[in-house]
Amino acid sequence: MTPYHIKIAPAARRQIYSLSMKQQKTIIKLIEALAINPRPPGAQKIEGMTGLYNDNVGQSRLIYKIEEQEILVLLVK
């Protein structure tokens, strides 16, 4: 399988940097793993939204969109 290209929206990048270093590392590991498998166990498709998924990481939620060979990280809260 060809790896997906990851893009992080500016708002999501700011949200990541506002987290503690430990949380940042955890989120970054998950984002890097999405390049290989964009639909890992635990990721849930958001109903009514084409291509949108969310995955919970501790107390944070990662929302991303899969388009062809690209993943766009939209939100980390």
KOLGU-673904 format. One line per 10 residues: their letters; for each residue x, y, z of C-alpha. Coordinates in nm, 2 decimals. Layout:
a> X/Y/Z  ...
END
This chain:
mtpyhikiap> 0.00/0.00/0.00  0.13/0.35/-0.09  0.17/0.58/0.21  -0.08/0.87/0.23  0.05/1.23/0.22  -0.04/1.41/0.55  -0.14/1.77/0.56  -0.22/1.95/0.89  -0.45/2.25/0.88  -0.31/2.56/1.05
aarrqiysls> -0.57/2.56/1.32  -0.50/2.19/1.40  -0.12/2.27/1.41  -0.18/2.55/1.66  -0.40/2.31/1.87  -0.13/2.05/1.87  0.14/2.30/1.98  -0.09/2.41/2.27  -0.08/2.06/2.42  0.18/1.93/2.66
mkqqktiikl> 0.49/1.77/2.51  0.37/1.42/2.60  0.04/1.48/2.43  0.21/1.63/2.13  0.43/1.32/2.09  0.13/1.09/2.12  -0.08/1.29/1.86  0.22/1.31/1.62  0.27/0.93/1.64  -0.09/0.88/1.56
iealainprp> -0.08/1.12/1.26  0.24/0.95/1.13  0.06/0.61/1.16  -0.23/0.74/0.96  0.00/0.77/0.66  0.03/0.39/0.66  -0.32/0.30/0.78  -0.58/0.58/0.76  -0.85/0.37/0.91  -0.69/0.21/1.22
pgaqkiegmt> -0.90/0.01/1.48  -1.07/0.26/1.70  -1.11/0.53/1.43  -1.48/0.60/1.36  -1.64/0.74/1.05  -1.83/1.06/1.12  -2.19/0.99/1.01  -2.32/1.22/0.74  -1.98/1.36/0.65  -1.80/1.21/0.35
glyndnvgqs> -1.45/1.10/0.42  -1.44/1.24/0.78  -1.31/1.02/1.06  -1.22/1.08/1.43  -0.99/0.90/1.66  -0.96/0.96/2.04  -0.62/0.98/2.18  -0.63/1.00/2.56  -0.84/1.31/2.63  -0.78/1.45/2.28
rliykieeqe> -0.98/1.39/1.97  -0.83/1.39/1.62  -1.06/1.47/1.33  -0.93/1.41/0.98  -1.04/1.37/0.62  -0.93/1.11/0.38  -0.91/1.21/0.01  -0.75/0.98/-0.25  -0.39/0.95/-0.13  -0.40/1.24/0.11
ilvllvk> -0.51/1.29/0.47  -0.60/1.64/0.60  -0.59/1.67/0.98  -0.86/1.93/1.06  -0.89/1.94/1.44  -0.73/1.83/1.76  -0.93/1.91/2.07
END
